[in-house]
Amino acid sequence: MEIPARFNILETGSWIVNHRMNSAFPGYLMVGSKTPASELSGLQASALGELGPLLAKVEDALRRVLQARRVYIGRYGHAPGYPIHFHMIPIYDWVETLFWEDARYRVLEDLAEYPAKTTDGAELTLFVWREFCERAVPPAIKGSSVSAAIELLKAALRP
C-alpha cells in the first residue's frame, strides 16, 4: 500500500511510521514493516532488533509531545496483502471523558461480569476506532489537529 508523503513521520532501515490515513484522531500511528512478511517470524533479526527501541521511542514522543496519558500498542490486522504492522493509539484525558459521556458505550458495562468505573484498553480502542476512524463526522478533538500532530511528531522523532 502506498502511503501519501503527508502522513509519513519516520523511516528506519526496516520500518515506516506514519499517521493512520483514515483517522481524524491526532497521533494515531502505524508502524509497518518494509518487508512483506505477515508474521514476526518472517522478519530478519535486524528488523526485530529495531522494533522494540522504535516502539519505545515513538511511545515516548506521543506522551511527551502530544501529552497522551497512555499509549496502546497492538497488532490487529489480518487482511491479506499487508505487511505486519502495529497500531499506536494515544489515549488523552479528553478521550476518556468523551467515552464516559457517550451513552451508547454504556452497553459495554452489561457485557462485563464485574462492571468497573474505569475503562480498559479494549473499550477505548473500540471507541477510538468507531468514533474517529469510521464515522463520517467524528467528535470534536481537543489539542493538536492531525496535521499539526504529524509535524510535531516529525520534529520530535527527527534523527
Secondary structure, DSSP 8 states (H G I E B T S, - for coil): ----GGGEEEE-SSEEEEE-TT--STT-EEEEESS--SSGGGS-HHHHHHHHHHHHHHHHHHHHHH--SEEEEE-----TT---EEEEEEE-HHHHHHHHH-GGGGHHHHH-SS--SS--HHHHHHHHIIIIIS-SS-----S--HHHHHHHHHHHH--
